[in-house]
Amino acid sequence: MKQFDIPEFYRSPIISRVKAKRKAEDPRKKDFSPTILNFGKVEFLIARHFGFCYGVENAIEISYKSLLENPSKRIFLLSQMIHNPDVNADLVSNGIQFIQDTDGSQLIPWDELTSEDIVIIPAFGTTLEIEEILRSKGINTESYNTTCPFVEKVWNRSEKLGSDDHTIIIHGKYNHEETRATFSHANKNAPSLIIKDMKEAQLLAQMILGEMDKGTFEAHFKEKMSSGFDADVHLSKIGIVNQTTMLASETQEITDYLREVMIKKYGEGNLKEHIADTRDTLCYATNDNQTSTLGLMENQADLAVVVGGYNSSNTTHLVELLEQKFPTYFIRSANEIHGKDKIHSFDIHSKSISELPFLPEKETIRIAITSGASCPDAIVDGVIKRILDLLEIEKPIEEVI
């Protein structure tokens, strides 16, 4: 796999060595059990896969390349590069400006941009409408386009589905940058609809089976379907794609559920005429990270720590999994750990930060740890070192690894 040229401060002395060891031992990624680092007073159970994926490293490399190649020009990002505050803060400190926030609200008016400016398209991609705005201003949209190839794979699959007269159902979060981009590309080729979860898939099923009136359906999905969408016409032949950072098992569960709905409506013999097989749109990195998290859950631990940006979709799904078994703390960095008995953790349900008790009083504490695809390994290193400092552990990391 390609090796990316990213700033050295994103690298880590602990995690990079752990990952290198696991890669050497298991090059084909068949073992999803965690790595155990035993420091005596504490054992860290480190997920087999986590942290920067191909798309994120590619985006970071291109962004820093733009700074080196254009020292005298203004450089903009359409929105956050990735959903990690440290990465975005560093880009801003180097002079890069954001045009929009993560919800698509304008921070810098389009009128302020000129053909001399550099605009970076983030890893999530962007909408066709924004691409047209940039082209109309004479701005090159290709040189610094960091759209993840796995996002583009979803777009290509959507195009193929549209050419075969499928309506495209997108499993994603309506306001997420990637879902907005995918909806824009899908809508170009076919009627398109966004569903967030199984609850909305069930509403979709009610419409397909004639158990919901059209007005109720349209009122619920008003902002989530393409212009001219006709539920009476466009739900007889569907294909499901996803926002690549969604919970892969949920996408598959929704697909399997809608498959059964189509069998109920049209009969199993006619199934291929009414729903496409779209399992190939799931991102490998999302799958690997989530499968590795399930591998963590096969072990016993006193608590779990998930590191990443609070607006990161893929990181949130790791928290959803782990909190089913362990007391789980969601933190951005080691700065959220304020003592052995105090941590500031983000609650994904209330969308708020709570001050919670942290390390239990035990002879040996077992901590499961992972991070999102947009979190630098160096930040995970910082969390491990912070816990070691709190427990006054002096055993050399080199010896443990």
KAQUI-V933384 format. One record per residue. N is the residue number from 0. RES is the residue in three letters. OMEGA is omega in whole degrees, -180 to 180 (none if undefined). Layout:
n->[N/N]
res->[RES/RES]
omega->[OMEGA/OMEGA]
This chain:
n->[0/1/2/3/4/5/6/7/8/9/10/11/12/13/14/15/16/17/18/19/20/21/22/23/24/25/26/27/28/29/30/31/32/33/34/35/36/37/38/39/40/41/42/43/44/45/46/47/48/49/50/51/52/53/54/55/56/57/58/59/60/61/62/63/64/65/66/67/68/69/70/71/72/73/74/75/76/77/78/79/80/81/82/83/84/85/86/87/88/89/90/91/92/93/94/95/96/97/98/99/100/101/102/103/104/105/106/107/108/109/110/111/112/113/114/115/116/117/118/119/120/121/122/123/124/125/126/127/128/129/130/131/132/133/134/135/136/137/138/139/140/141/142/143/144/145/146/147/148/149/150/151/152/153/154/155/156/157/158/159/160/161/162/163/164/165/166/167/168/169/170/171/172/173/174/175/176/177/178/179/180/181/182/183/184/185/186/187/188/189/190/191/192/193/194/195/196/197/198/199/200/201/202/203/204/205/206/207/208/209/210/211/212/213/214/215/216/217/218/219/220/221/222/223/224/225/226/227/228/229/230/231/232/233/234/235/236/237/238/239/240/241/242/243/244/245/246/247/248/249/250/251/252/253/254/255/256/257/258/259/260/261/262/263/264/265/266/267/268/269/270/271/272/273/274/275/276/277/278/279/280/281/282/283/284/285/286/287/288/289/290/291/292/293/294/295/296/297/298/299/300/301/302/303/304/305/306/307/308/309/310/311/312/313/314/315/316/317/318/319/320/321/322/323/324/325/326/327/328/329/330/331/332/333/334/335/336/337/338/339/340/341/342/343/344/345/346/347/348/349/350/351/352/353/354/355/356/357/358/359/360/361/362/363/364/365/366/367/368/369/370/371/372/373/374/375/376/377/378/379/380/381/382/383/384/385/386/387/388/389/390/391/392/393/394/395/396/397/398/399/400]
res->[MET/LYS/GLN/PHE/ASP/ILE/PRO/GLU/PHE/TYR/ARG/SER/PRO/ILE/ILE/SER/ARG/VAL/LYS/ALA/LYS/ARG/LYS/ALA/GLU/ASP/PRO/ARG/LYS/LYS/ASP/PHE/SER/PRO/THR/ILE/LEU/ASN/PHE/GLY/LYS/VAL/GLU/PHE/LEU/ILE/ALA/ARG/HIS/PHE/GLY/PHE/CYS/TYR/GLY/VAL/GLU/ASN/ALA/ILE/GLU/ILE/SER/TYR/LYS/SER/LEU/LEU/GLU/ASN/PRO/SER/LYS/ARG/ILE/PHE/LEU/LEU/SER/GLN/MET/ILE/HIS/ASN/PRO/ASP/VAL/ASN/ALA/ASP/LEU/VAL/SER/ASN/GLY/ILE/GLN/PHE/ILE/GLN/ASP/THR/ASP/GLY/SER/GLN/LEU/ILE/PRO/TRP/ASP/GLU/LEU/THR/SER/GLU/ASP/ILE/VAL/ILE/ILE/PRO/ALA/PHE/GLY/THR/THR/LEU/GLU/ILE/GLU/GLU/ILE/LEU/ARG/SER/LYS/GLY/ILE/ASN/THR/GLU/SER/TYR/ASN/THR/THR/CYS/PRO/PHE/VAL/GLU/LYS/VAL/TRP/ASN/ARG/SER/GLU/LYS/LEU/GLY/SER/ASP/ASP/HIS/THR/ILE/ILE/ILE/HIS/GLY/LYS/TYR/ASN/HIS/GLU/GLU/THR/ARG/ALA/THR/PHE/SER/HIS/ALA/ASN/LYS/ASN/ALA/PRO/SER/LEU/ILE/ILE/LYS/ASP/MET/LYS/GLU/ALA/GLN/LEU/LEU/ALA/GLN/MET/ILE/LEU/GLY/GLU/MET/ASP/LYS/GLY/THR/PHE/GLU/ALA/HIS/PHE/LYS/GLU/LYS/MET/SER/SER/GLY/PHE/ASP/ALA/ASP/VAL/HIS/LEU/SER/LYS/ILE/GLY/ILE/VAL/ASN/GLN/THR/THR/MET/LEU/ALA/SER/GLU/THR/GLN/GLU/ILE/THR/ASP/TYR/LEU/ARG/GLU/VAL/MET/ILE/LYS/LYS/TYR/GLY/GLU/GLY/ASN/LEU/LYS/GLU/HIS/ILE/ALA/ASP/THR/ARG/ASP/THR/LEU/CYS/TYR/ALA/THR/ASN/ASP/ASN/GLN/THR/SER/THR/LEU/GLY/LEU/MET/GLU/ASN/GLN/ALA/ASP/LEU/ALA/VAL/VAL/VAL/GLY/GLY/TYR/ASN/SER/SER/ASN/THR/THR/HIS/LEU/VAL/GLU/LEU/LEU/GLU/GLN/LYS/PHE/PRO/THR/TYR/PHE/ILE/ARG/SER/ALA/ASN/GLU/ILE/HIS/GLY/LYS/ASP/LYS/ILE/HIS/SER/PHE/ASP/ILE/HIS/SER/LYS/SER/ILE/SER/GLU/LEU/PRO/PHE/LEU/PRO/GLU/LYS/GLU/THR/ILE/ARG/ILE/ALA/ILE/THR/SER/GLY/ALA/SER/CYS/PRO/ASP/ALA/ILE/VAL/ASP/GLY/VAL/ILE/LYS/ARG/ILE/LEU/ASP/LEU/LEU/GLU/ILE/GLU/LYS/PRO/ILE/GLU/GLU/VAL/ILE]
omega->[-178/173/-175/178/180/-177/-175/-176/173/-180/-177/179/-178/-172/-179/179/176/-179/-180/180/-180/180/179/-178/-173/-174/-178/174/178/-177/-178/176/-178/170/180/174/-174/179/-180/179/-179/172/175/173/-172/-177/-179/-180/176/175/-173/174/-180/-176/-179/180/177/-179/-180/179/-178/-179/180/175/180/178/-180/-175/-175/-175/-176/-177/172/-178/-178/167/179/175/-178/179/175/-177/174/-174/-178/178/-179/179/180/178/178/-180/177/174/178/-180/177/178/-180/171/-174/179/180/178/-174/174/177/-178/178/-177/-179/-179/177/-179/179/-176/174/178/179/174/-174/-176/180/-173/178/-177/176/-179/179/176/-179/177/-179/179/-179/178/179/-179/179/-178/-175/-171/-177/176/-176/-179/-179/180/179/171/178/177/177/179/-180/178/178/179/179/178/179/-180/177/175/173/165/-174/176/-177/174/-177/178/-169/-175/180/-177/-177/-180/177/179/-180/178/180/-180/180/-177/177/-172/-174/170/-173/-177/179/171/-175/-170/-179/179/178/174/179/175/177/180/179/179/180/-176/179/-178/179/178/-173/-179/179/179/-177/178/-179/-174/-174/-177/-172/179/-176/179/179/180/-180/-175/179/-175/-165/-179/180/-179/-171/171/-176/171/-177/163/-167/-178/177/177/-174/-179/179/176/180/179/179/179/180/180/-180/174/179/177/180/175/179/-177/-169/-178/-175/-179/-179/-171/-176/179/-172/176/-178/173/-174/180/-175/179/180/-177/-178/-176/176/178/-177/-179/-179/177/178/177/175/176/174/-175/176/-179/175/176/179/-179/176/176/176/-175/178/179/-176/177/180/-178/-176/179/178/-179/174/177/179/-180/-172/-177/174/-177/-173/162/-170/180/-179/-175/178/-177/178/-180/180/179/-172/178/179/-176/-176/177/175/-174/179/177/-176/-178/180/-177/-179/180/180/173/-173/170/-172/-170/178/176/-179/179/175/-180/178/-175/173/-176/176/178/179/-177/-180/-178/177/178/-180/179/175/173/-179/178/179/-179/179/179/177/178/-179/-179/178/180/-177/180/-175/178/-179/-179/-178/-180/none]
